[in-house]
Amino acid sequence: MDVMPTPITKGQNVLALPPGRYSVEEITNEQMRAMNLPVHVWHYEISVLACVNQAGATDNYKVVVVYPSEQAPQYNILSWSVWSGWKPIATATPPAMYDLPLAGGWGYQQKTCYFKTQDNVVTVNVAINATAVHHSGEIIATLPEGYRPMQSYEASATLKNPASAAALYIDTNGSLQNYGADISQGQMMYANISFVAV
């Protein structure tokens, strides 16, 4: 595939292009529709990927990606002579991760953190060790506002040294509590919890 895009004729159907990189700019609304482009903008970069059979035909699988200026990229997939229709390519920003501040009597075994995605889903990774004996109901950590669940619930956890099942109770006030089991000094707790935040 060429590094520099090849200019195409205004009005040329982008879905009929052979594999390659293309560009076009300054088209009218009518030309945009004739070219099967998804949106009307000043400049487009177009990438066409395809599977070519022995006869050179590309009518059984092709991907067309359009990079319109100042808009999210969009793609259209041809599979067995049927186009999927234009869809935007997701452009998510990786979430910021924060260390989970632990209550007294706990230490970090591995990375223990929390983060929230753009669609408001919080994930808490727990990998901690008990530096003291802990009883059911004791708080392990507290999540800040904006990272708390809409309703309280229980989540499963795993203990090691010795191995056993455990549970965490996550309250709407943000507290993560050891639930249902006493934990000996030196035991490790692992959990991965996800929920929709308030």
Salt bridges, closest charged atoms under 4 A:
GLU25 OE1 - HIS43 ND1 2.70
GLU30 OE2 - ARG33 NH2 3.83
GLU45 OE1 - ARG21 NH2 3.32
GLU45 OE2 - HIS43 NE2 2.92
ASP99 OD1 - LYS111 NZ 2.76
GLU138 OE1 - HIS134 ND1 2.86
ASP182 OD1 - HIS135 ND1 3.18
